[in-house]
Amino acid sequence: MVLVGNFRELRVWQRSKDLAVFIYSVTGDGAFLKDFGLRDQIRRAGVSIASNIAEGDELNTNKQAVHFFFIAKGVYCRGAYPSNYFP
């Protein structure tokens, strides 16, 4: 049984979309205006999470969907800990 194709109904997609909107609002002013690299990396990560969940859910099999869900999880971790801020 394939349980894919309704990503808009997934709570994880809804919350990741909300996270992307929040990230854009938070990074729109203050110190983020001066650090384009960090701002852009965090914004791309925020959008990528929801995009990967949607793409995975629209594929033909659960195995493919799970693969993209793990990618989304990795993107979340990458955005939470940007590499250019580690010495």
Distance bins in CASP14 RR format, pairs under 12 A and 6 or more apart:
PFRMAT RR
TARGET T0000
AUTHOR 0000-0000-0000
RMODE 2
METHOD distances of the structure
MODEL  1
1 61 0 0 0 0 0 1 0 0 0 0 0
1 62 0 0 0 0 1 0 0 0 0 0 0
2 56 0 0 0 0 0 1 0 0 0 0 0
2 57 0 0 0 0 0 1 0 0 0 0 0
2 58 0 0 0 0 0 1 0 0 0 0 0
2 59 0 0 0 0 1 0 0 0 0 0 0
2 60 1 0 0 1 0 0 0 0 0 0 0
2 61 1 0 0 1 0 0 0 0 0 0 0
2 62 1 0 0 1 0 0 0 0 0 0 0
2 63 0 0 0 0 1 0 0 0 0 0 0
2 64 0 0 0 0 1 0 0 0 0 0 0
2 65 0 0 0 0 1 0 0 0 0 0 0
2 66 0 0 0 0 0 1 0 0 0 0 0
3 9 0 0 0 0 0 1 0 0 0 0 0
3 10 0 0 0 0 0 1 0 0 0 0 0
3 56 0 0 0 0 0 1 0 0 0 0 0
3 57 0 0 0 0 1 0 0 0 0 0 0
3 59 0 0 0 0 0 1 0 0 0 0 0
3 60 0 0 0 0 0 1 0 0 0 0 0
3 61 0 0 0 0 1 0 0 0 0 0 0
3 62 1 0 0 1 0 0 0 0 0 0 0
3 63 0 0 0 0 0 1 0 0 0 0 0
3 64 0 0 0 0 0 1 0 0 0 0 0
3 65 1 0 0 1 0 0 0 0 0 0 0
3 66 0 0 0 0 0 1 0 0 0 0 0
3 69 0 0 0 0 0 1 0 0 0 0 0
4 10 0 0 0 0 1 0 0 0 0 0 0
4 53 0 0 0 0 0 1 0 0 0 0 0
4 54 0 0 0 0 0 1 0 0 0 0 0
4 55 0 0 0 0 0 1 0 0 0 0 0
4 56 1 0 0 1 0 0 0 0 0 0 0
4 57 1 0 1 0 0 0 0 0 0 0 0
4 58 1 0 0 1 0 0 0 0 0 0 0
4 59 1 0 0 1 0 0 0 0 0 0 0
4 60 1 0 0 1 0 0 0 0 0 0 0
4 61 1 0 0 1 0 0 0 0 0 0 0
4 62 1 0 0 1 0 0 0 0 0 0 0
4 63 0 0 0 0 0 1 0 0 0 0 0
4 64 0 0 0 0 1 0 0 0 0 0 0
4 65 1 0 1 0 0 0 0 0 0 0 0
4 66 0 0 0 0 1 0 0 0 0 0 0
4 67 0 0 0 0 0 1 0 0 0 0 0
4 68 0 0 0 0 0 1 0 0 0 0 0
4 69 0 0 0 0 0 1 0 0 0 0 0
5 13 0 0 0 0 0 1 0 0 0 0 0
5 53 0 0 0 0 0 1 0 0 0 0 0
5 54 0 0 0 0 1 0 0 0 0 0 0
5 55 0 0 0 0 0 1 0 0 0 0 0
5 56 0 0 0 0 1 0 0 0 0 0 0
5 57 1 0 1 0 0 0 0 0 0 0 0
5 58 1 0 1 0 0 0 0 0 0 0 0
5 59 0 0 0 0 1 0 0 0 0 0 0
5 60 0 0 0 0 1 0 0 0 0 0 0
5 61 0 0 0 0 0 1 0 0 0 0 0
5 62 0 0 0 0 0 1 0 0 0 0 0
5 64 0 0 0 0 0 1 0 0 0 0 0
5 65 0 0 0 0 1 0 0 0 0 0 0
6 13 0 0 0 0 1 0 0 0 0 0 0
6 14 0 0 0 0 0 1 0 0 0 0 0
6 53 0 0 0 0 0 1 0 0 0 0 0
6 54 0 0 0 0 0 1 0 0 0 0 0
6 56 0 0 0 0 0 1 0 0 0 0 0
6 57 1 0 0 1 0 0 0 0 0 0 0
6 58 0 0 0 0 1 0 0 0 0 0 0
6 65 0 0 0 0 0 1 0 0 0 0 0
7 13 1 0 1 0 0 0 0 0 0 0 0
7 14 0 0 0 0 1 0 0 0 0 0 0
7 16 0 0 0 0 0 1 0 0 0 0 0
7 17 0 0 0 0 1 0 0 0 0 0 0
7 50 0 0 0 0 1 0 0 0 0 0 0
7 51 0 0 0 0 0 1 0 0 0 0 0
7 52 0 0 0 0 0 1 0 0 0 0 0
7 53 1 0 1 0 0 0 0 0 0 0 0
7 54 1 0 1 0 0 0 0 0 0 0 0
7 55 0 0 0 0 1 0 0 0 0 0 0
7 56 1 0 0 1 0 0 0 0 0 0 0
7 57 1 1 0 0 0 0 0 0 0 0 0
7 58 1 0 0 1 0 0 0 0 0 0 0
7 59 0 0 0 0 0 1 0 0 0 0 0
7 65 0 0 0 0 1 0 0 0 0 0 0
7 68 0 0 0 0 0 1 0 0 0 0 0
7 69 0 0 0 0 0 1 0 0 0 0 0
7 72 0 0 0 0 0 1 0 0 0 0 0
8 14 1 0 0 1 0 0 0 0 0 0 0
8 16 0 0 0 0 0 1 0 0 0 0 0
8 17 0 0 0 0 1 0 0 0 0 0 0
8 50 0 0 0 0 0 1 0 0 0 0 0
8 53 0 0 0 0 0 1 0 0 0 0 0
8 54 0 0 0 0 1 0 0 0 0 0 0
8 57 0 0 0 0 1 0 0 0 0 0 0
8 58 0 0 0 0 0 1 0 0 0 0 0
9 53 0 0 0 0 0 1 0 0 0 0 0
9 54 0 0 0 0 0 1 0 0 0 0 0
9 57 0 0 0 0 1 0 0 0 0 0 0
10 16 0 0 0 0 1 0 0 0 0 0 0
10 17 0 0 0 0 0 1 0 0 0 0 0
10 50 0 0 0 0 0 1 0 0 0 0 0
10 53 1 0 0 1 0 0 0 0 0 0 0
10 54 0 0 0 0 1 0 0 0 0 0 0
10 56 0 0 0 0 0 1 0 0 0 0 0
10 57 1 0 0 1 0 0 0 0 0 0 0
10 58 0 0 0 0 0 1 0 0 0 0 0
10 65 0 0 0 0 0 1 0 0 0 0 0
10 69 0 0 0 0 1 0 0 0 0 0 0
10 72 0 0 0 0 0 1 0 0 0 0 0
11 17 0 0 0 0 0 1 0 0 0 0 0
11 18 0 0 0 0 0 1 0 0 0 0 0
11 53 0 0 0 0 0 1 0 0 0 0 0
12 18 0 0 0 0 0 1 0 0 0 0 0
12 19 0 0 0 0 0 1 0 0 0 0 0
12 49 0 0 0 0 1 0 0 0 0 0 0
12 50 0 0 0 0 1 0 0 0 0 0 0
12 52 0 0 0 0 0 1 0 0 0 0 0
12 53 1 0 0 1 0 0 0 0 0 0 0
12 54 0 0 0 0 0 1 0 0 0 0 0
12 56 0 0 0 0 0 1 0 0 0 0 0
12 57 0 0 0 0 1 0 0 0 0 0 0
12 65 0 0 0 0 0 1 0 0 0 0 0
12 68 0 0 0 0 0 1 0 0 0 0 0
12 69 1 0 0 1 0 0 0 0 0 0 0
12 72 0 0 0 0 1 0 0 0 0 0 0
12 73 0 0 0 0 1 0 0 0 0 0 0
12 76 0 0 0 0 0 1 0 0 0 0 0
13 19 0 0 0 0 0 1 0 0 0 0 0
13 20 0 0 0 0 0 1 0 0 0 0 0
13 49 0 0 0 0 1 0 0 0 0 0 0
13 50 1 0 1 0 0 0 0 0 0 0 0
13 51 0 0 0 0 1 0 0 0 0 0 0
13 52 0 0 0 0 1 0 0 0 0 0 0
13 53 1 0 1 0 0 0 0 0 0 0 0
13 54 1 0 0 1 0 0 0 0 0 0 0
13 55 0 0 0 0 0 1 0 0 0 0 0
13 56 0 0 0 0 0 1 0 0 0 0 0
13 57 1 0 0 1 0 0 0 0 0 0 0
13 58 0 0 0 0 0 1 0 0 0 0 0
13 65 0 0 0 0 0 1 0 0 0 0 0
13 68 0 0 0 0 0 1 0 0 0 0 0
13 69 0 0 0 0 0 1 0 0 0 0 0
13 72 0 0 0 0 1 0 0 0 0 0 0
14 20 0 0 0 0 0 1 0 0 0 0 0
14 21 0 0 0 0 0 1 0 0 0 0 0
14 49 0 0 0 0 0 1 0 0 0 0 0
14 50 0 0 0 0 1 0 0 0 0 0 0
14 53 0 0 0 0 1 0 0 0 0 0 0
14 54 0 0 0 0 0 1 0 0 0 0 0
15 21 0 0 0 0 0 1 0 0 0 0 0
15 22 0 0 0 0 0 1 0 0 0 0 0
15 46 0 0 0 0 0 1 0 0 0 0 0
15 49 0 0 0 0 1 0 0 0 0 0 0
15 50 0 0 0 0 1 0 0 0 0 0 0
15 53 0 0 0 0 1 0 0 0 0 0 0
15 72 0 0 0 0 0 1 0 0 0 0 0
15 76 0 0 0 0 0 1 0 0 0 0 0
16 22 0 0 0 0 0 1 0 0 0 0 0
16 23 0 0 0 0 0 1 0 0 0 0 0
16 45 0 0 0 0 0 1 0 0 0 0 0
16 46 1 0 0 1 0 0 0 0 0 0 0
16 47 0 0 0 0 1 0 0 0 0 0 0
16 48 0 0 0 0 1 0 0 0 0 0 0
16 49 1 0 1 0 0 0 0 0 0 0 0
16 50 1 0 1 0 0 0 0 0 0 0 0
16 51 0 0 0 0 1 0 0 0 0 0 0
16 52 0 0 0 0 1 0 0 0 0 0 0
16 53 1 0 1 0 0 0 0 0 0 0 0
16 54 0 0 0 0 1 0 0 0 0 0 0
16 57 0 0 0 0 0 1 0 0 0 0 0
16 69 0 0 0 0 0 1 0 0 0 0 0
16 72 1 0 0 1 0 0 0 0 0 0 0
16 73 0 0 0 0 0 1 0 0 0 0 0
16 75 0 0 0 0 1 0 0 0 0 0 0
16 76 0 0 0 0 1 0 0 0 0 0 0
17 23 0 0 0 0 0 1 0 0 0 0 0
17 24 0 0 0 0 0 1 0 0 0 0 0
17 46 0 0 0 0 1 0 0 0 0 0 0
17 47 0 0 0 0 1 0 0 0 0 0 0
17 48 0 0 0 0 0 1 0 0 0 0 0
17 49 0 0 0 0 1 0 0 0 0 0 0
17 50 1 0 1 0 0 0 0 0 0 0 0
17 51 0 0 0 0 1 0 0 0 0 0 0
17 53 0 0 0 0 1 0 0 0 0 0 0
17 54 0 0 0 0 1 0 0 0 0 0 0
17 72 0 0 0 0 0 1 0 0 0 0 0
18 24 0 0 0 0 0 1 0 0 0 0 0
18 25 0 0 0 0 0 1 0 0 0 0 0
18 46 0 0 0 0 0 1 0 0 0 0 0
18 49 0 0 0 0 0 1 0 0 0 0 0
18 50 0 0 0 0 1 0 0 0 0 0 0
19 25 0 0 0 0 0 1 0 0 0 0 0
19 26 0 0 0 0 0 1 0 0 0 0 0
19 42 0 0 0 0 0 1 0 0 0 0 0
19 43 0 0 0 0 0 1 0 0 0 0 0
19 45 0 0 0 0 1 0 0 0 0 0 0
19 46 1 0 0 1 0 0 0 0 0 0 0
19 47 0 0 0 0 1 0 0 0 0 0 0
19 48 0 0 0 0 0 1 0 0 0 0 0
19 49 1 0 0 1 0 0 0 0 0 0 0
19 50 1 0 0 1 0 0 0 0 0 0 0
19 53 0 0 0 0 0 1 0 0 0 0 0
19 72 0 0 0 0 0 1 0 0 0 0 0
19 75 0 0 0 0 0 1 0 0 0 0 0
19 76 0 0 0 0 1 0 0 0 0 0 0
19 79 0 0 0 0 0 1 0 0 0 0 0
19 80 0 0 0 0 0 1 0 0 0 0 0
20 26 0 0 0 0 0 1 0 0 0 0 0
20 27 0 0 0 0 0 1 0 0 0 0 0
20 42 0 0 0 0 0 1 0 0 0 0 0
20 43 1 0 0 1 0 0 0 0 0 0 0
20 44 0 0 0 0 1 0 0 0 0 0 0
20 45 0 0 0 0 1 0 0 0 0 0 0
20 46 1 0 1 0 0 0 0 0 0 0 0
20 47 1 0 1 0 0 0 0 0 0 0 0
20 48 0 0 0 0 1 0 0 0 0 0 0
20 49 1 0 0 1 0 0 0 0 0 0 0
20 50 1 0 1 0 0 0 0 0 0 0 0
20 51 0 0 0 0 1 0 0 0 0 0 0
20 52 0 0 0 0 0 1 0 0 0 0 0
20 53 0 0 0 0 0 1 0 0 0 0 0
20 54 0 0 0 0 0 1 0 0 0 0 0
20 72 0 0 0 0 0 1 0 0 0 0 0
20 75 0 0 0 0 0 1 0 0 0 0 0
20 76 0 0 0 0 0 1 0 0 0 0 0
20 79 0 0 0 0 0 1 0 0 0 0 0
21 27 0 0 0 0 0 1 0 0 0 0 0
21 28 0 0 0 0 0 1 0 0 0 0 0
21 43 0 0 0 0 0 1 0 0 0 0 0
21 46 0 0 0 0 1 0 0 0 0 0 0
21 47 0 0 0 0 1 0 0 0 0 0 0
21 49 0 0 0 0 0 1 0 0 0 0 0
21 50 0 0 0 0 1 0 0 0 0 0 0
22 28 0 0 0 0 0 1 0 0 0 0 0
22 42 0 0 0 0 0 1 0 0 0 0 0
22 43 0 0 0 0 0 1 0 0 0 0 0
22 46 0 0 0 0 1 0 0 0 0 0 0
22 47 0 0 0 0 0 1 0 0 0 0 0
22 49 0 0 0 0 0 1 0 0 0 0 0
22 50 0 0 0 0 0 1 0 0 0 0 0
23 32 0 0 0 0 1 0 0 0 0 0 0
23 38 0 0 0 0 0 1 0 0 0 0 0
23 39 0 0 0 0 1 0 0 0 0 0 0
23 40 0 0 0 0 0 1 0 0 0 0 0
23 41 0 0 0 0 0 1 0 0 0 0 0
23 42 1 0 1 0 0 0 0 0 0 0 0
23 43 1 0 1 0 0 0 0 0 0 0 0
23 44 0 0 0 0 1 0 0 0 0 0 0
23 45 1 0 0 1 0 0 0 0 0 0 0
23 46 1 0 1 0 0 0 0 0 0 0 0
23 47 0 0 0 0 1 0 0 0 0 0 0
23 48 0 0 0 0 0 1 0 0 0 0 0
23 49 0 0 0 0 1 0 0 0 0 0 0
23 50 0 0 0 0 0 1 0 0 0 0 0
23 76 0 0 0 0 0 1 0 0 0 0 0
23 79 0 0 0 0 1 0 0 0 0 0 0
23 80 0 0 0 0 0 1 0 0 0 0 0
24 32 0 0 0 0 0 1 0 0 0 0 0
24 39 0 0 0 0 1 0 0 0 0 0 0
24 40 0 0 0 0 0 1 0 0 0 0 0
24 42 0 0 0 0 1 0 0 0 0 0 0
24 43 1 0 0 1 0 0 0 0 0 0 0
24 44 0 0 0 0 0 1 0 0 0 0 0
24 45 0 0 0 0 0 1 0 0 0 0 0
24 46 0 0 0 0 1 0 0 0 0 0 0
24 47 0 0 0 0 1 0 0 0 0 0 0
25 32 0 0 0 0 0 1 0 0 0 0 0
25 43 0 0 0 0 0 1 0 0 0 0 0
26 32 1 0 0 1 0 0 0 0 0 0 0
26 33 0 0 0 0 0 1 0 0 0 0 0
26 38 0 0 0 0 0 1 0 0 0 0 0
26 39 0 0 0 0 1 0 0 0 0 0 0
26 42 0 0 0 0 1 0 0 0 0 0 0
26 43 0 0 0 0 1 0 0 0 0 0 0
26 46 0 0 0 0 0 1 0 0 0 0 0
27 33 0 0 0 0 1 0 0 0 0 0 0
27 34 0 0 0 0 0 1 0 0 0 0 0
27 35 0 0 0 0 1 0 0 0 0 0 0
27 36 0 0 0 0 0 1 0 0 0 0 0
27 37 0 0 0 0 0 1 0 0 0 0 0
27 38 0 0 0 0 1 0 0 0 0 0 0
27 39 1 0 1 0 0 0 0 0 0 0 0
27 40 0 0 0 0 1 0 0 0 0 0 0
27 41 0 0 0 0 1 0 0 0 0 0 0
27 42 1 0 1 0 0 0 0 0 0 0 0
27 43 1 0 1 0 0 0 0 0 0 0 0
27 44 0 0 0 0 0 1 0 0 0 0 0
27 45 0 0 0 0 0 1 0 0 0 0 0
27 46 0 0 0 0 0 1 0 0 0 0 0
27 47 0 0 0 0 0 1 0 0 0 0 0
27 79 0 0 0 0 0 1 0 0 0 0 0
27 82 0 0 0 0 0 1 0 0 0 0 0
28 34 0 0 0 0 0 1 0 0 0 0 0
28 35 0 0 0 0 0 1 0 0 0 0 0
28 36 0 0 0 0 0 1 0 0 0 0 0
28 38 0 0 0 0 0 1 0 0 0 0 0
28 39 1 0 0 1 0 0 0 0 0 0 0
28 40 0 0 0 0 0 1 0 0 0 0 0
28 42 0 0 0 0 0 1 0 0 0 0 0
28 43 0 0 0 0 1 0 0 0 0 0 0
29 39 0 0 0 0 0 1 0 0 0 0 0
30 38 0 0 0 0 0 1 0 0 0 0 0
30 39 0 0 0 0 1 0 0 0 0 0 0
31 37 0 0 0 0 0 1 0 0 0 0 0
31 38 0 0 0 0 1 0 0 0 0 0 0
31 39 0 0 0 0 1 0 0 0 0 0 0
31 42 0 0 0 0 0 1 0 0 0 0 0
32 38 1 0 0 1 0 0 0 0 0 0 0
32 39 1 0 1 0 0 0 0 0 0 0 0
32 40 0 0 0 0 1 0 0 0 0 0 0
32 41 0 0 0 0 0 1 0 0 0 0 0
32 42 1 0 0 1 0 0 0 0 0 0 0
32 43 0 0 0 0 1 0 0 0 0 0 0
32 82 0 0 0 0 0 1 0 0 0 0 0
33 39 1 0 0 1 0 0 0 0 0 0 0
33 40 0 0 0 0 0 1 0 0 0 0 0
35 41 0 0 0 0 1 0 0 0 0 0 0
35 42 0 0 0 0 1 0 0 0 0 0 0
35 43 0 0 0 0 0 1 0 0 0 0 0
35 82 0 0 0 0 1 0 0 0 0 0 0
35 84 0 0 0 0 1 0 0 0 0 0 0
35 85 0 0 0 0 1 0 0 0 0 0 0
36 42 0 0 0 0 0 1 0 0 0 0 0
36 43 0 0 0 0 0 1 0 0 0 0 0
36 44 0 0 0 0 0 1 0 0 0 0 0
36 84 0 0 0 0 0 1 0 0 0 0 0
37 43 0 0 0 0 1 0 0 0 0 0 0
37 44 0 0 0 0 1 0 0 0 0 0 0
37 45 0 0 0 0 0 1 0 0 0 0 0
37 79 0 0 0 0 0 1 0 0 0 0 0
37 82 0 0 0 0 1 0 0 0 0 0 0
37 83 0 0 0 0 0 1 0 0 0 0 0
37 84 1 0 0 1 0 0 0 0 0 0 0
37 85 0 0 0 0 0 1 0 0 0 0 0
38 44 0 0 0 0 0 1 0 0 0 0 0
38 45 0 0 0 0 0 1 0 0 0 0 0
38 79 0 0 0 0 1 0 0 0 0 0 0
38 81 0 0 0 0 0 1 0 0 0 0 0
38 82 1 0 1 0 0 0 0 0 0 0 0
38 83 0 0 0 0 0 1 0 0 0 0 0
38 84 1 0 0 1 0 0 0 0 0 0 0
38 85 1 0 0 1 0 0 0 0 0 0 0
39 45 0 0 0 0 0 1 0 0 0 0 0
39 46 0 0 0 0 0 1 0 0 0 0 0
39 79 0 0 0 0 0 1 0 0 0 0 0
39 82 0 0 0 0 0 1 0 0 0 0 0
39 84 0 0 0 0 0 1 0 0 0 0 0
40 46 0 0 0 0 0 1 0 0 0 0 0
40 47 0 0 0 0 0 1 0 0 0 0 0
40 48 0 0 0 0 0 1 0 0 0 0 0
40 79 0 0 0 0 0 1 0 0 0 0 0
40 82 0 0 0 0 0 1 0 0 0 0 0
40 84 0 0 0 0 0 1 0 0 0 0 0
41 47 0 0 0 0 0 1 0 0 0 0 0
41 48 0 0 0 0 0 1 0 0 0 0 0
41 75 0 0 0 0 0 1 0 0 0 0 0
41 78 0 0 0 0 1 0 0 0 0 0 0
41 79 1 0 0 1 0 0 0 0 0 0 0
41 80 0 0 0 0 0 1 0 0 0 0 0
41 81 0 0 0 0 0 1 0 0 0 0 0
41 82 1 0 1 0 0 0 0 0 0 0 0
41 83 0 0 0 0 1 0 0 0 0 0 0
41 84 1 0 0 1 0 0 0 0 0 0 0
41 85 0 0 0 0 1 0 0 0 0 0 0
42 48 0 0 0 0 0 1 0 0 0 0 0
42 49 0 0 0 0 0 1 0 0 0 0 0
42 75 0 0 0 0 0 1 0 0 0 0 0
42 76 0 0 0 0 0 1 0 0 0 0 0
42 78 0 0 0 0 1 0 0 0 0 0 0
42 79 1 0 1 0 0 0 0 0 0 0 0
42 80 0 0 0 0 1 0 0 0 0 0 0
42 81 0 0 0 0 0 1 0 0 0 0 0
42 82 1 0 0 1 0 0 0 0 0 0 0
42 83 0 0 0 0 0 1 0 0 0 0 0
42 84 0 0 0 0 0 1 0 0 0 0 0
42 85 0 0 0 0 0 1 0 0 0 0 0
43 49 0 0 0 0 0 1 0 0 0 0 0
43 75 0 0 0 0 0 1 0 0 0 0 0
43 79 0 0 0 0 1 0 0 0 0 0 0
43 82 0 0 0 0 0 1 0 0 0 0 0
44 50 0 0 0 0 0 1 0 0 0 0 0
44 51 0 0 0 0 1 0 0 0 0 0 0
44 52 0 0 0 0 0 1 0 0 0 0 0
44 75 0 0 0 0 1 0 0 0 0 0 0
44 78 0 0 0 0 1 0 0 0 0 0 0
44 79 0 0 0 0 1 0 0 0 0 0 0
44 82 0 0 0 0 0 1 0 0 0 0 0
45 51 0 0 0 0 0 1 0 0 0 0 0
45 52 0 0 0 0 0 1 0 0 0 0 0
45 71 0 0 0 0 0 1 0 0 0 0 0
45 72 0 0 0 0 1 0 0 0 0 0 0
45 73 0 0 0 0 0 1 0 0 0 0 0
45 74 0 0 0 0 1 0 0 0 0 0 0
45 75 1 0 1 0 0 0 0 0 0 0 0
45 76 1 0 0 1 0 0 0 0 0 0 0
45 77 0 0 0 0 1 0 0 0 0 0 0
45 78 1 0 1 0 0 0 0 0 0 0 0
45 79 1 1 0 0 0 0 0 0 0 0 0
45 80 0 0 0 0 1 0 0 0 0 0 0
45 81 0 0 0 0 0 1 0 0 0 0 0
45 82 0 0 0 0 1 0 0 0 0 0 0
45 83 0 0 0 0 0 1 0 0 0 0 0
46 52 0 0 0 0 0 1 0 0 0 0 0
46 53 0 0 0 0 0 1 0 0 0 0 0
46 72 0 0 0 0 1 0 0 0 0 0 0
46 74 0 0 0 0 0 1 0 0 0 0 0
46 75 1 0 0 1 0 0 0 0 0 0 0
46 76 1 0 0 1 0 0 0 0 0 0 0
46 77 0 0 0 0 0 1 0 0 0 0 0
46 78 0 0 0 0 1 0 0 0 0 0 0
46 79 1 0 0 1 0 0 0 0 0 0 0
46 80 0 0 0 0 0 1 0 0 0 0 0
47 53 0 0 0 0 0 1 0 0 0 0 0
47 54 0 0 0 0 0 1 0 0 0 0 0
47 72 0 0 0 0 0 1 0 0 0 0 0
47 75 0 0 0 0 1 0 0 0 0 0 0
47 76 0 0 0 0 0 1 0 0 0 0 0
47 79 0 0 0 0 0 1 0 0 0 0 0
48 54 0 0 0 0 0 1 0 0 0 0 0
48 55 0 0 0 0 1 0 0 0 0 0 0
48 68 0 0 0 0 0 1 0 0 0 0 0
48 71 0 0 0 0 1 0 0 0 0 0 0
48 72 1 0 0 1 0 0 0 0 0 0 0
48 73 0 0 0 0 0 1 0 0 0 0 0
48 74 0 0 0 0 1 0 0 0 0 0 0
48 75 1 0 1 0 0 0 0 0 0 0 0
48 76 0 0 0 0 1 0 0 0 0 0 0
48 77 0 0 0 0 0 1 0 0 0 0 0
48 78 0 0 0 0 1 0 0 0 0 0 0
48 79 0 0 0 0 1 0 0 0 0 0 0
49 55 0 0 0 0 0 1 0 0 0 0 0
49 56 0 0 0 0 0 1 0 0 0 0 0
49 68 0 0 0 0 0 1 0 0 0 0 0
49 69 0 0 0 0 0 1 0 0 0 0 0
49 70 0 0 0 0 0 1 0 0 0 0 0
49 71 0 0 0 0 1 0 0 0 0 0 0
49 72 1 0 1 0 0 0 0 0 0 0 0
49 73 0 0 0 0 1 0 0 0 0 0 0
49 74 0 0 0 0 1 0 0 0 0 0 0
49 75 1 0 1 0 0 0 0 0 0 0 0
49 76 1 0 1 0 0 0 0 0 0 0 0
49 77 0 0 0 0 0 1 0 0 0 0 0
49 78 0 0 0 0 1 0 0 0 0 0 0
49 79 0 0 0 0 1 0 0 0 0 0 0
49 80 0 0 0 0 0 1 0 0 0 0 0
50 56 0 0 0 0 0 1 0 0 0 0 0
50 57 0 0 0 0 0 1 0 0 0 0 0
50 68 0 0 0 0 0 1 0 0 0 0 0
50 69 0 0 0 0 0 1 0 0 0 0 0
50 71 0 0 0 0 0 1 0 0 0 0 0
50 72 1 0 0 1 0 0 0 0 0 0 0
50 75 0 0 0 0 1 0 0 0 0 0 0
50 76 0 0 0 0 0 1 0 0 0 0 0
51 57 0 0 0 0 0 1 0 0 0 0 0
51 58 0 0 0 0 0 1 0 0 0 0 0
51 68 0 0 0 0 1 0 0 0 0 0 0
51 71 0 0 0 0 1 0 0 0 0 0 0
51 72 0 0 0 0 1 0 0 0 0 0 0
51 75 0 0 0 0 1 0 0 0 0 0 0
52 58 0 0 0 0 0 1 0 0 0 0 0
52 59 0 0 0 0 0 1 0 0 0 0 0
52 64 0 0 0 0 0 1 0 0 0 0 0
52 65 0 0 0 0 0 1 0 0 0 0 0
52 66 0 0 0 0 0 1 0 0 0 0 0
52 67 0 0 0 0 1 0 0 0 0 0 0
52 68 1 0 1 0 0 0 0 0 0 0 0
52 69 1 0 0 1 0 0 0 0 0 0 0
52 70 0 0 0 0 1 0 0 0 0 0 0
52 71 1 0 1 0 0 0 0 0 0 0 0
52 72 1 1 0 0 0 0 0 0 0 0 0
52 73 0 0 0 0 1 0 0 0 0 0 0
52 74 0 0 0 0 1 0 0 0 0 0 0
52 75 1 0 0 1 0 0 0 0 0 0 0
52 76 0 0 0 0 1 0 0 0 0 0 0
52 78 0 0 0 0 0 1 0 0 0 0 0
53 59 0 0 0 0 0 1 0 0 0 0 0
53 65 0 0 0 0 1 0 0 0 0 0 0
53 66 0 0 0 0 0 1 0 0 0 0 0
53 67 0 0 0 0 0 1 0 0 0 0 0
53 68 1 0 0 1 0 0 0 0 0 0 0
53 69 1 0 0 1 0 0 0 0 0 0 0
53 70 0 0 0 0 0 1 0 0 0 0 0
53 71 0 0 0 0 1 0 0 0 0 0 0
53 72 1 0 1 0 0 0 0 0 0 0 0
53 73 0 0 0 0 1 0 0 0 0 0 0
53 74 0 0 0 0 0 1 0 0 0 0 0
53 75 0 0 0 0 1 0 0 0 0 0 0
53 76 0 0 0 0 0 1 0 0 0 0 0
54 65 0 0 0 0 0 1 0 0 0 0 0
54 68 0 0 0 0 1 0 0 0 0 0 0
54 69 0 0 0 0 0 1 0 0 0 0 0
54 71 0 0 0 0 0 1 0 0 0 0 0
54 72 0 0 0 0 1 0 0 0 0 0 0
55 64 0 0 0 0 1 0 0 0 0 0 0
55 65 0 0 0 0 1 0 0 0 0 0 0
55 67 0 0 0 0 0 1 0 0 0 0 0
55 68 1 0 1 0 0 0 0 0 0 0 0
55 69 0 0 0 0 1 0 0 0 0 0 0
55 71 0 0 0 0 1 0 0 0 0 0 0
55 72 0 0 0 0 1 0 0 0 0 0 0
55 75 0 0 0 0 0 1 0 0 0 0 0
56 62 0 0 0 0 1 0 0 0 0 0 0
56 63 0 0 0 0 0 1 0 0 0 0 0
56 64 1 0 0 1 0 0 0 0 0 0 0
56 65 1 0 1 0 0 0 0 0 0 0 0
56 66 0 0 0 0 1 0 0 0 0 0 0
56 67 1 0 0 1 0 0 0 0 0 0 0
56 68 1 1 0 0 0 0 0 0 0 0 0
56 69 1 0 0 1 0 0 0 0 0 0 0
56 70 0 0 0 0 0 1 0 0 0 0 0
56 71 0 0 0 0 1 0 0 0 0 0 0
56 72 0 0 0 0 1 0 0 0 0 0 0
57 64 0 0 0 0 1 0 0 0 0 0 0
57 65 1 0 1 0 0 0 0 0 0 0 0
57 66 0 0 0 0 0 1 0 0 0 0 0
57 67 0 0 0 0 0 1 0 0 0 0 0
57 68 1 0 0 1 0 0 0 0 0 0 0
57 69 0 0 0 0 1 0 0 0 0 0 0
57 72 0 0 0 0 0 1 0 0 0 0 0
58 64 0 0 0 0 1 0 0 0 0 0 0
58 65 0 0 0 0 1 0 0 0 0 0 0
58 68 0 0 0 0 1 0 0 0 0 0 0
59 65 1 0 1 0 0 0 0 0 0 0 0
59 66 0 0 0 0 1 0 0 0 0 0 0
59 67 0 0 0 0 1 0 0 0 0 0 0
59 68 1 0 0 1 0 0 0 0 0 0 0
59 69 0 0 0 0 0 1 0 0 0 0 0
59 71 0 0 0 0 0 1 0 0 0 0 0
60 67 0 0 0 0 0 1 0 0 0 0 0
60 68 0 0 0 0 0 1 0 0 0 0 0
61 67 0 0 0 0 1 0 0 0 0 0 0
61 68 0 0 0 0 0 1 0 0 0 0 0
62 68 0 0 0 0 0 1 0 0 0 0 0
62 69 0 0 0 0 1 0 0 0 0 0 0
63 69 0 0 0 0 0 1 0 0 0 0 0
63 70 0 0 0 0 0 1 0 0 0 0 0
64 70 0 0 0 0 0 1 0 0 0 0 0
64 71 0 0 0 0 0 1 0 0 0 0 0
65 71 0 0 0 0 0 1 0 0 0 0 0
65 72 0 0 0 0 0 1 0 0 0 0 0
66 72 0 0 0 0 0 1 0 0 0 0 0
66 73 0 0 0 0 0 1 0 0 0 0 0
67 73 0 0 0 0 0 1 0 0 0 0 0
67 74 0 0 0 0 0 1 0 0 0 0 0
68 74 0 0 0 0 0 1 0 0 0 0 0
68 75 0 0 0 0 0 1 0 0 0 0 0
69 75 0 0 0 0 0 1 0 0 0 0 0
69 76 0 0 0 0 0 1 0 0 0 0 0
70 76 0 0 0 0 0 1 0 0 0 0 0
70 77 0 0 0 0 0 1 0 0 0 0 0
71 77 0 0 0 0 0 1 0 0 0 0 0
71 78 0 0 0 0 0 1 0 0 0 0 0
72 78 0 0 0 0 0 1 0 0 0 0 0
72 79 0 0 0 0 0 1 0 0 0 0 0
73 79 0 0 0 0 0 1 0 0 0 0 0
73 80 0 0 0 0 0 1 0 0 0 0 0
74 80 0 0 0 0 1 0 0 0 0 0 0
74 81 0 0 0 0 0 1 0 0 0 0 0
75 81 0 0 0 0 0 1 0 0 0 0 0
75 82 0 0 0 0 0 1 0 0 0 0 0
77 83 0 0 0 0 0 1 0 0 0 0 0
78 84 0 0 0 0 0 1 0 0 0 0 0
78 85 0 0 0 0 0 1 0 0 0 0 0
78 86 0 0 0 0 0 1 0 0 0 0 0
79 85 0 0 0 0 0 1 0 0 0 0 0
END
